Amino acid sequence: MDWTQETAGGRVVGRPMGRVDESTWELFSQHLIAAVRDARSASVPLVVDLAGLDYMSSRGLRALTMAKREAGDTVAITLAAPNDRMREILAISRYDKLFEIADSAGPD
């Protein structure tokens, strides 16, 4: 799992790539929490661009939960561009009710 991040267009955009599974979820979580803190300090929303993510295990979902807790009411988190498999995982786990899901990571 790789992670890139940028602040542009009035938001922080984090881009995980690869798989979030038993061997990579902790790194994903660290990057995600850091991105929430960066977004909070800049007073901007966080977009997690899932386009490069092939798979996410339940541990990855746990990392999303921890990020949501860290964000509280101060940082809006959008999960963007999930592939069909990720969209199904988000729906089954009801994370599509917890996070805004966008079709793309581009600005509205």
N, CA, C and O atoms as CSV, one atom per row, in Angstrom:
chain,resi,resn,atom,element,x,y,z
A,1,MET,N,N,0.852,-1.174,0.000
A,1,MET,CA,C,0.000,0.000,0.000
A,1,MET,C,C,0.892,1.231,0.000
A,1,MET,O,O,1.782,1.380,0.838
A,2,ASP,N,N,0.638,2.087,-0.940
A,2,ASP,CA,C,1.325,3.383,-1.013
A,2,ASP,C,C,0.308,4.478,-0.739
A,2,ASP,O,O,-0.899,4.256,-0.842
A,3,TRP,N,N,0.802,5.664,-0.388
A,3,TRP,CA,C,-0.072,6.791,-0.084
A,3,TRP,C,C,0.578,8.052,-0.613
A,3,TRP,O,O,1.755,8.302,-0.355
A,4,THR,N,N,-0.173,8.843,-1.347
A,4,THR,CA,C,0.273,10.181,-1.712
A,4,THR,C,C,-0.778,11.153,-1.211
A,4,THR,O,O,-1.939,10.795,-1.014
A,5,GLN,N,N,-0.348,12.389,-1.011
A,5,GLN,CA,C,-1.269,13.379,-0.460
A,5,GLN,C,C,-0.915,14.751,-0.993
A,5,GLN,O,O,0.254,15.079,-1.191
A,6,GLU,N,N,-1.945,15.542,-1.222
A,6,GLU,CA,C,-1.740,16.926,-1.630
A,6,GLU,C,C,-2.834,17.795,-1.025
A,6,GLU,O,O,-3.922,17.324,-0.694
A,7,THR,N,N,-2.515,19.061,-0.893
A,7,THR,CA,C,-3.506,20.046,-0.481
A,7,THR,C,C,-3.697,20.969,-1.667
A,7,THR,O,O,-2.776,21.677,-2.075
A,8,ALA,N,N,-4.898,20.953,-2.216
A,8,ALA,CA,C,-5.194,21.761,-3.400
A,8,ALA,C,C,-6.693,21.971,-3.500
A,8,ALA,O,O,-7.485,21.139,-3.059
A,9,GLY,N,N,-7.063,23.084,-4.080
A,9,GLY,CA,C,-8.483,23.344,-4.311
A,9,GLY,C,C,-9.304,23.411,-3.040
A,9,GLY,O,O,-10.485,23.064,-3.045
A,10,GLY,N,N,-8.692,23.853,-1.947
A,10,GLY,CA,C,-9.421,23.989,-0.699
A,10,GLY,C,C,-9.751,22.674,-0.020
A,10,GLY,O,O,-10.761,22.565,0.676
A,11,ARG,N,N,-8.899,21.671,-0.221
A,11,ARG,CA,C,-9.114,20.376,0.439
A,11,ARG,C,C,-7.813,19.594,0.465
A,11,ARG,O,O,-6.900,19.851,-0.321
A,12,VAL,N,N,-7.742,18.654,1.361
A,12,VAL,CA,C,-6.643,17.700,1.408
A,12,VAL,C,C,-7.128,16.450,0.681
A,12,VAL,O,O,-8.224,15.956,0.947
A,13,VAL,N,N,-6.306,15.940,-0.243
A,13,VAL,CA,C,-6.657,14.729,-0.983
A,13,VAL,C,C,-5.601,13.674,-0.694
A,13,VAL,O,O,-4.423,13.856,-1.003
A,14,GLY,N,N,-6.036,12.566,-0.095
A,14,GLY,CA,C,-5.161,11.432,0.161
A,14,GLY,C,C,-5.478,10.339,-0.837
A,14,GLY,O,O,-6.644,10.059,-1.118
A,15,ARG,N,N,-4.429,9.717,-1.376
A,15,ARG,CA,C,-4.624,8.676,-2.398
A,15,ARG,C,C,-3.912,7.386,-2.014
A,15,ARG,O,O,-2.723,7.227,-2.293
A,16,PRO,N,N,-4.630,6.462,-1.374
A,16,PRO,CA,C,-4.031,5.145,-1.129
A,16,PRO,C,C,-4.011,4.341,-2.427
A,16,PRO,O,O,-4.910,4.465,-3.259
A,17,MET,N,N,-2.983,3.521,-2.589
A,17,MET,CA,C,-2.877,2.691,-3.791
A,17,MET,C,C,-2.491,1.271,-3.388
A,17,MET,O,O,-1.646,1.070,-2.516
A,18,GLY,N,N,-3.113,0.303,-4.026
A,18,GLY,CA,C,-2.811,-1.096,-3.739
A,18,GLY,C,C,-3.914,-1.748,-2.941
A,18,GLY,O,O,-5.091,-1.661,-3.293
A,19,ARG,N,N,-3.520,-2.409,-1.853
A,19,ARG,CA,C,-4.462,-3.141,-0.999
A,19,ARG,C,C,-4.298,-2.706,0.451
A,19,ARG,O,O,-3.184,-2.498,0.932
A,20,VAL,N,N,-5.423,-2.573,1.135
A,20,VAL,CA,C,-5.394,-2.381,2.581
A,20,VAL,C,C,-5.850,-3.701,3.177
A,20,VAL,O,O,-7.028,-4.052,3.113
A,21,ASP,N,N,-4.901,-4.431,3.758
A,21,ASP,CA,C,-5.189,-5.755,4.301
A,21,ASP,C,C,-4.468,-5.929,5.627
A,21,ASP,O,O,-4.037,-4.951,6.238
A,22,GLU,N,N,-4.338,-7.153,6.067
A,22,GLU,CA,C,-3.744,-7.437,7.376
A,22,GLU,C,C,-2.316,-6.924,7.508
A,22,GLU,O,O,-1.875,-6.608,8.613
A,23,SER,N,N,-1.593,-6.837,6.407
A,23,SER,CA,C,-0.194,-6.407,6.483
A,23,SER,C,C,-0.004,-4.912,6.235
A,23,SER,O,O,1.086,-4.390,6.471
A,24,THR,N,N,-1.034,-4.214,5.766
A,24,THR,CA,C,-0.861,-2.799,5.418
A,24,THR,C,C,-1.810,-1.848,6.142
A,24,THR,O,O,-1.667,-0.632,6.013
A,25,TRP,N,N,-2.764,-2.365,6.892
A,25,TRP,CA,C,-3.789,-1.497,7.464
A,25,TRP,C,C,-3.221,-0.481,8.447
A,25,TRP,O,O,-3.729,0.637,8.534
A,26,GLU,N,N,-2.166,-0.849,9.197
A,26,GLU,CA,C,-1.608,0.099,10.162
A,26,GLU,C,C,-0.983,1.301,9.461
A,26,GLU,O,O,-1.142,2.435,9.914
A,27,LEU,N,N,-0.274,1.061,8.362
A,27,LEU,CA,C,0.304,2.155,7.583
A,27,LEU,C,C,-0.805,3.030,7.003
A,27,LEU,O,O,-0.716,4.257,7.037
A,28,PHE,N,N,-1.853,2.392,6.470
A,28,PHE,CA,C,-3.012,3.128,5.964
A,28,PHE,C,C,-3.610,3.999,7.059
A,28,PHE,O,O,-3.914,5.169,6.827
A,29,SER,N,N,-3.779,3.441,8.242
A,29,SER,CA,C,-4.357,4.175,9.360
A,29,SER,C,C,-3.488,5.373,9.745
A,29,SER,O,O,-4.008,6.461,9.992
A,30,GLN,N,N,-2.188,5.182,9.795
A,30,GLN,CA,C,-1.279,6.285,10.140
A,30,GLN,C,C,-1.393,7.432,9.134
A,30,GLN,O,O,-1.479,8.598,9.517
A,31,HIS,N,N,-1.391,7.091,7.857
A,31,HIS,CA,C,-1.525,8.119,6.817
A,31,HIS,C,C,-2.884,8.814,6.903
A,31,HIS,O,O,-2.976,10.032,6.753
A,32,LEU,N,N,-3.917,8.046,7.141
A,32,LEU,CA,C,-5.267,8.588,7.201
A,32,LEU,C,C,-5.438,9.549,8.380
A,32,LEU,O,O,-6.004,10.630,8.223
A,33,ILE,N,N,-4.957,9.162,9.541
A,33,ILE,CA,C,-5.048,10.036,10.724
A,33,ILE,C,C,-4.229,11.304,10.500
A,33,ILE,O,O,-4.670,12.396,10.859
A,34,ALA,N,N,-3.041,11.171,9.910
A,34,ALA,CA,C,-2.223,12.354,9.609
A,34,ALA,C,C,-2.951,13.281,8.636
A,34,ALA,O,O,-2.890,14.503,8.776
A,35,ALA,N,N,-3.640,12.701,7.649
A,35,ALA,CA,C,-4.392,13.505,6.681
A,35,ALA,C,C,-5.548,14.239,7.354
A,35,ALA,O,O,-5.822,15.394,7.029
A,36,VAL,N,N,-6.229,13.576,8.290
A,36,VAL,CA,C,-7.296,14.239,9.044
A,36,VAL,C,C,-6.723,15.424,9.813
A,36,VAL,O,O,-7.315,16.503,9.825
A,37,ARG,N,N,-5.590,15.231,10.445
A,37,ARG,CA,C,-4.963,16.321,11.214
A,37,ARG,C,C,-4.511,17.457,10.306
A,37,ARG,O,O,-4.637,18.626,10.669
A,38,ASP,N,N,-3.980,17.122,9.119
A,38,ASP,CA,C,-3.593,18.157,8.156
A,38,ASP,C,C,-4.815,18.949,7.704
A,38,ASP,O,O,-4.764,20.175,7.609
A,39,ALA,N,N,-5.909,18.249,7.427
A,39,ALA,CA,C,-7.141,18.918,7.006
A,39,ALA,C,C,-7.680,19.810,8.127
A,39,ALA,O,O,-8.141,20.923,7.874
A,40,ARG,N,N,-7.619,19.318,9.355
A,40,ARG,CA,C,-8.095,20.114,10.487
A,40,ARG,C,C,-7.255,21.388,10.633
A,40,ARG,O,O,-7.802,22.475,10.821
A,41,SER,N,N,-5.940,21.254,10.547
A,41,SER,CA,C,-5.088,22.432,10.737
A,41,SER,C,C,-5.262,23.447,9.612
A,41,SER,O,O,-5.048,24.641,9.821
A,42,ALA,N,N,-5.646,22.990,8.427
A,42,ALA,CA,C,-5.893,23.886,7.297
A,42,ALA,C,C,-7.352,24.318,7.203
A,42,ALA,O,O,-7.703,25.136,6.352
A,43,SER,N,N,-8.209,23.774,8.076
A,43,SER,CA,C,-9.645,24.063,8.072
A,43,SER,C,C,-10.287,23.762,6.724
A,43,SER,O,O,-11.064,24.554,6.191
A,44,VAL,N,N,-9.937,22.584,6.185
A,44,VAL,CA,C,-10.486,22.151,4.894
A,44,VAL,C,C,-10.973,20.717,5.017
A,44,VAL,O,O,-10.573,20.009,5.942
A,45,PRO,N,N,-11.834,20.271,4.097
A,45,PRO,CA,C,-12.281,18.873,4.121
A,45,PRO,C,C,-11.191,17.929,3.620
A,45,PRO,O,O,-10.215,18.346,2.996
A,46,LEU,N,N,-11.388,16.654,3.910
A,46,LEU,CA,C,-10.496,15.594,3.459
A,46,LEU,C,C,-11.224,14.728,2.438
A,46,LEU,O,O,-12.348,14.283,2.673
A,47,VAL,N,N,-10.575,14.496,1.309
A,47,VAL,CA,C,-11.079,13.567,0.299
A,47,VAL,C,C,-10.101,12.405,0.246
A,47,VAL,O,O,-8.902,12.605,0.057
A,48,VAL,N,N,-10.613,11.191,0.413
A,48,VAL,CA,C,-9.793,9.993,0.279
A,48,VAL,C,C,-10.147,9.387,-1.073
A,48,VAL,O,O,-11.223,8.818,-1.255
A,49,ASP,N,N,-9.215,9.521,-2.021
A,49,ASP,CA,C,-9.425,9.045,-3.388
A,49,ASP,C,C,-9.120,7.551,-3.434
A,49,ASP,O,O,-7.961,7.143,-3.361
A,50,LEU,N,N,-10.159,6.748,-3.556
A,50,LEU,CA,C,-10.026,5.293,-3.527
A,50,LEU,C,C,-9.790,4.678,-4.907
A,50,LEU,O,O,-9.778,3.453,-5.036
A,51,ALA,N,N,-9.603,5.494,-5.929
A,51,ALA,CA,C,-9.477,4.980,-7.296
A,51,ALA,C,C,-8.321,3.994,-7.442
A,51,ALA,O,O,-8.413,3.069,-8.250
A,52,GLY,N,N,-7.254,4.161,-6.698
A,52,GLY,CA,C,-6.099,3.280,-6.811
A,52,GLY,C,C,-6.112,2.120,-5.836
A,52,GLY,O,O,-5.143,1.366,-5.749
A,53,LEU,N,N,-7.202,1.973,-5.105
A,53,LEU,CA,C,-7.293,0.923,-4.096
A,53,LEU,C,C,-8.036,-0.281,-4.663
A,53,LEU,O,O,-9.165,-0.162,-5.139
A,54,ASP,N,N,-7.385,-1.441,-4.606
A,54,ASP,CA,C,-7.985,-2.661,-5.140
A,54,ASP,C,C,-8.883,-3.367,-4.135
A,54,ASP,O,O,-9.868,-4.000,-4.513
A,55,TYR,N,N,-8.544,-3.258,-2.861
A,55,TYR,CA,C,-9.214,-4.066,-1.844
A,55,TYR,C,C,-9.019,-3.421,-0.484
A,55,TYR,O,O,-8.006,-2.769,-0.233
A,56,MET,N,N,-10.003,-3.610,0.396
A,56,MET,CA,C,-9.884,-3.157,1.778
A,56,MET,C,C,-10.498,-4.212,2.691
A,56,MET,O,O,-11.660,-4.585,2.528
A,57,SER,N,N,-9.719,-4.686,3.642
A,57,SER,CA,C,-10.203,-5.663,4.621
A,57,SER,C,C,-10.957,-4.948,5.737
A,57,SER,O,O,-11.067,-3.722,5.748
A,58,SER,N,N,-11.468,-5.730,6.664
A,58,SER,CA,C,-12.179,-5.160,7.811
A,58,SER,C,C,-11.241,-4.287,8.649
A,58,SER,O,O,-11.695,-3.350,9.306
A,59,ARG,N,N,-9.960,-4.579,8.632
A,59,ARG,CA,C,-9.012,-3.721,9.364
A,59,ARG,C,C,-8.918,-2.342,8.722
A,59,ARG,O,O,-8.754,-1.341,9.420
A,60,GLY,N,N,-9.021,-2.286,7.408
A,60,GLY,CA,C,-9.057,-0.994,6.720
A,60,GLY,C,C,-10.301,-0.207,7.082
A,60,GLY,O,O,-10.250,1.009,7.262
A,61,LEU,N,N,-11.423,-0.914,7.186
A,61,LEU,CA,C,-12.654,-0.249,7.613
A,61,LEU,C,C,-12.508,0.284,9.032
A,61,LEU,O,O,-13.003,1.364,9.352
A,62,ARG,N,N,-11.828,-0.476,9.878
A,62,ARG,CA,C,-11.567,-0.006,11.245
A,62,ARG,C,C,-10.740,1.283,11.212
A,62,ARG,O,O,-10.991,2.203,11.990
A,63,ALA,N,N,-9.757,1.345,10.313
A,63,ALA,CA,C,-8.946,2.559,10.175
A,63,ALA,C,C,-9.821,3.743,9.759
A,63,ALA,O,O,-9.621,4.859,10.238
A,64,LEU,N,N,-10.788,3.506,8.873
A,64,LEU,CA,C,-11.722,4.568,8.485
A,64,LEU,C,C,-12.542,5.034,9.683
A,64,LEU,O,O,-12.789,6.228,9.849
A,65,THR,N,N,-12.964,4.082,10.516
A,65,THR,CA,C,-13.721,4.431,11.722
A,65,THR,C,C,-12.879,5.293,12.651
A,65,THR,O,O,-13.371,6.281,13.196
A,66,MET,N,N,-11.626,4.931,12.834
A,66,MET,CA,C,-10.736,5.716,13.704
A,66,MET,C,C,-10.520,7.117,13.129
A,66,MET,O,O,-10.451,8.091,13.877
A,67,ALA,N,N,-10.413,7.217,11.811
A,67,ALA,CA,C,-10.248,8.528,11.182
A,67,ALA,C,C,-11.497,9.377,11.373
A,67,ALA,O,O,-11.408,10.577,11.631
A,68,LYS,N,N,-12.658,8.748,11.244
A,68,LYS,CA,C,-13.916,9.477,11.444
A,68,LYS,C,C,-14.008,9.999,12.873
A,68,LYS,O,O,-14.448,11.125,13.103
A,69,ARG,N,N,-13.590,9.175,13.828
A,69,ARG,CA,C,-13.560,9.603,15.229
A,69,ARG,C,C,-12.604,10.779,15.423
A,69,ARG,O,O,-12.927,11.753,16.103
A,70,GLU,N,N,-11.426,10.669,14.815
A,70,GLU,CA,C,-10.424,11.744,14.903
A,70,GLU,C,C,-10.962,13.038,14.291
A,70,GLU,O,O,-10.716,14.126,14.813
A,71,ALA,N,N,-11.693,12.916,13.188
A,71,ALA,CA,C,-12.236,14.084,12.482
A,71,ALA,C,C,-13.341,14.768,13.276
A,71,ALA,O,O,-13.488,15.989,13.223
A,72,GLY,N,N,-14.118,13.973,14.014
A,72,GLY,CA,C,-15.232,14.536,14.768
A,72,GLY,C,C,-16.141,15.344,13.855
A,72,GLY,O,O,-16.428,14.945,12.726
A,73,ASP,N,N,-16.586,16.481,14.360
A,73,ASP,CA,C,-17.444,17.360,13.565
A,73,ASP,C,C,-16.650,18.435,12.849
A,73,ASP,O,O,-17.230,19.288,12.177
A,74,THR,N,N,-15.313,18.407,12.984
A,74,THR,CA,C,-14.505,19.497,12.432
A,74,THR,C,C,-13.982,19.245,11.027
A,74,THR,O,O,-13.667,20.198,10.315
A,75,VAL,N,N,-13.880,17.985,10.608
A,75,VAL,CA,C,-13.345,17.670,9.280
A,75,VAL,C,C,-14.324,16.750,8.551
A,75,VAL,O,O,-14.599,15.637,9.000
A,76,ALA,N,N,-14.838,17.224,7.437
A,76,ALA,CA,C,-15.690,16.383,6.598
A,76,ALA,C,C,-14.793,15.440,5.796
A,76,ALA,O,O,-13.804,15.871,5.202
A,77,ILE,N,N,-15.140,14.159,5.782
A,77,ILE,CA,C,-14.376,13.166,5.031
A,77,ILE,C,C,-15.256,12.598,3.921
A,77,ILE,O,O,-16.358,12.111,4.172
A,78,THR,N,N,-14.751,12.670,2.693
A,78,THR,CA,C,-15.428,12.081,1.545
A,78,THR,C,C,-14.570,10.946,1.009
A,78,THR,O,O,-13.360,11.098,0.844
A,79,LEU,N,N,-15.195,9.820,0.742
A,79,LEU,CA,C,-14.528,8.701,0.090
A,79,LEU,C,C,-14.893,8.779,-1.385
A,79,LEU,O,O,-16.068,8.699,-1.743
A,80,ALA,N,N,-13.880,8.936,-2.248
A,80,ALA,CA,C,-14.135,9.218,-3.654
A,80,ALA,C,C,-13.663,8.098,-4.570
A,80,ALA,O,O,-12.675,7.420,-4.289
A,81,ALA,N,N,-14.375,7.919,-5.649
A,81,ALA,CA,C,-14.023,7.044,-6.764
A,81,ALA,C,C,-13.754,5.591,-6.380
A,81,ALA,O,O,-12.784,4.999,-6.854
A,82,PRO,N,N,-14.602,5.007,-5.523
A,82,PRO,CA,C,-14.379,3.589,-5.219
A,82,PRO,C,C,-14.716,2.723,-6.429
A,82,PRO,O,O,-15.672,3.004,-7.152
A,83,ASN,N,N,-13.925,1.663,-6.649
A,83,ASN,CA,C,-14.266,0.737,-7.728
A,83,ASN,C,C,-15.496,-0.076,-7.291
A,83,ASN,O,O,-15.969,0.075,-6.165
A,84,ASP,N,N,-16.000,-0.918,-8.163
A,84,ASP,CA,C,-17.222,-1.665,-7.853
A,84,ASP,C,C,-17.065,-2.529,-6.605
A,84,ASP,O,O,-17.975,-2.606,-5.781
A,85,ARG,N,N,-15.922,-3.171,-6.469
A,85,ARG,CA,C,-15.680,-4.026,-5.293
A,85,ARG,C,C,-15.668,-3.201,-4.009
A,85,ARG,O,O,-16.271,-3.585,-3.007
A,86,MET,N,N,-14.971,-2.055,-4.051
A,86,MET,CA,C,-14.928,-1.191,-2.873
A,86,MET,C,C,-16.310,-0.614,-2.561
A,86,MET,O,O,-16.698,-0.508,-1.398
A,87,ARG,N,N,-17.037,-0.247,-3.597
A,87,ARG,CA,C,-18.395,0.296,-3.395
A,87,ARG,C,C,-19.276,-0.736,-2.691
A,87,ARG,O,O,-20.062,-0.396,-1.807
A,88,GLU,N,N,-19.133,-2.014,-3.097
A,88,GLU,CA,C,-19.898,-3.082,-2.469
A,88,GLU,C,C,-19.482,-3.265,-1.007
A,88,GLU,O,O,-20.338,-3.429,-0.137
A,89,ILE,N,N,-18.185,-3.238,-0.735
A,89,ILE,CA,C,-17.682,-3.354,0.639
A,89,ILE,C,C,-18.236,-2.219,1.497
A,89,ILE,O,O,-18.672,-2.449,2.625
A,90,LEU,N,N,-18.219,-0.988,0.962
A,90,LEU,CA,C,-18.729,0.166,1.707
A,90,LEU,C,C,-20.232,0.042,1.956
A,90,LEU,O,O,-20.713,0.433,3.020
A,91,ALA,N,N,-20.973,-0.493,0.996
A,91,ALA,CA,C,-22.420,-0.648,1.155
A,91,ALA,C,C,-22.753,-1.746,2.161
A,91,ALA,O,O,-23.595,-1.550,3.038
A,92,ILE,N,N,-22.100,-2.898,2.041
A,92,ILE,CA,C,-22.373,-4.008,2.952
A,92,ILE,C,C,-22.062,-3.629,4.399
A,92,ILE,O,O,-22.788,-4.001,5.320
A,93,SER,N,N,-20.976,-2.885,4.582
A,93,SER,CA,C,-20.571,-2.484,5.930
A,93,SER,C,C,-21.317,-1.233,6.410
A,93,SER,O,O,-21.149,-0.802,7.550
A,94,ARG,N,N,-22.134,-0.662,5.536
A,94,ARG,CA,C,-22.919,0.543,5.807
A,94,ARG,C,C,-22.044,1.785,5.999
A,94,ARG,O,O,-22.488,2.782,6.568
A,95,TYR,N,N,-20.822,1.717,5.531
A,95,TYR,CA,C,-19.951,2.889,5.583
A,95,TYR,C,C,-20.416,3.958,4.603
A,95,TYR,O,O,-20.016,5.118,4.711
A,96,ASP,N,N,-21.258,3.572,3.650
A,96,ASP,CA,C,-21.827,4.568,2.752
A,96,ASP,C,C,-22.838,5.454,3.483
A,96,ASP,O,O,-23.261,6.478,2.947
A,97,LYS,N,N,-23.225,5.073,4.692
A,97,LYS,CA,C,-24.084,5.902,5.537
A,97,LYS,C,C,-23.255,6.780,6.475
A,97,LYS,O,O,-23.722,7.822,6.937
A,98,LEU,N,N,-22.034,6.356,6.750
A,98,LEU,CA,C,-21.145,7.060,7.674
A,98,LEU,C,C,-20.328,8.133,6.963
A,98,LEU,O,O,-20.008,9.167,7.549
A,99,PHE,N,N,-19.990,7.882,5.689
A,99,PHE,CA,C,-19.164,8.796,4.902
A,99,PHE,C,C,-19.913,9.209,3.646
A,99,PHE,O,O,-20.750,8.467,3.131
A,100,GLU,N,N,-19.600,10.403,3.163
A,100,GLU,CA,C,-20.078,10.789,1.834
A,100,GLU,C,C,-19.264,9.998,0.821
A,100,GLU,O,O,-18.044,9.884,0.947
A,101,ILE,N,N,-19.946,9.447,-0.191
A,101,ILE,CA,C,-19.278,8.703,-1.258
A,101,ILE,C,C,-19.463,9.516,-2.537
A,101,ILE,O,O,-20.586,9.853,-2.913
A,102,ALA,N,N,-18.348,9.827,-3.202
A,102,ALA,CA,C,-18.401,10.607,-4.444
A,102,ALA,C,C,-17.895,9.760,-5.598
A,102,ALA,O,O,-17.054,8.881,-5.412
A,103,ASP,N,N,-18.411,10.027,-6.789
A,103,ASP,CA,C,-18.006,9.260,-7.968
A,103,ASP,C,C,-16.594,9.588,-8.419
A,103,ASP,O,O,-15.935,8.760,-9.048
A,104,SER,N,N,-16.121,10.795,-8.100
A,104,SER,CA,C,-14.758,11.177,-8.482
A,104,SER,C,C,-14.140,12.020,-7.382
A,104,SER,O,O,-14.839,12.541,-6.513
A,105,ALA,N,N,-12.828,12.148,-7.430
A,105,ALA,CA,C,-12.116,12.953,-6.437
A,105,ALA,C,C,-11.992,14.402,-6.880
A,105,ALA,O,O,-11.483,15.241,-6.137
A,106,GLY,N,N,-12.453,14.697,-8.085
A,106,GLY,CA,C,-12.359,16.056,-8.597
A,106,GLY,C,C,-13.264,17.019,-7.855
A,106,GLY,O,O,-14.244,16.606,-7.235
A,107,PRO,N,N,-12.942,18.291,-7.915
A,107,PRO,CA,C,-13.809,19.284,-7.247
A,107,PRO,C,C,-15.188,19.304,-7.900
A,107,PRO,O,O,-15.331,19.050,-9.096
A,108,ASP,N,N,-16.182,19.607,-7.099
A,108,ASP,CA,C,-17.568,19.640,-7.597
A,108,ASP,C,C,-17.779,20.749,-8.606
A,108,ASP,O,O,-18.886,20.913,-9.120
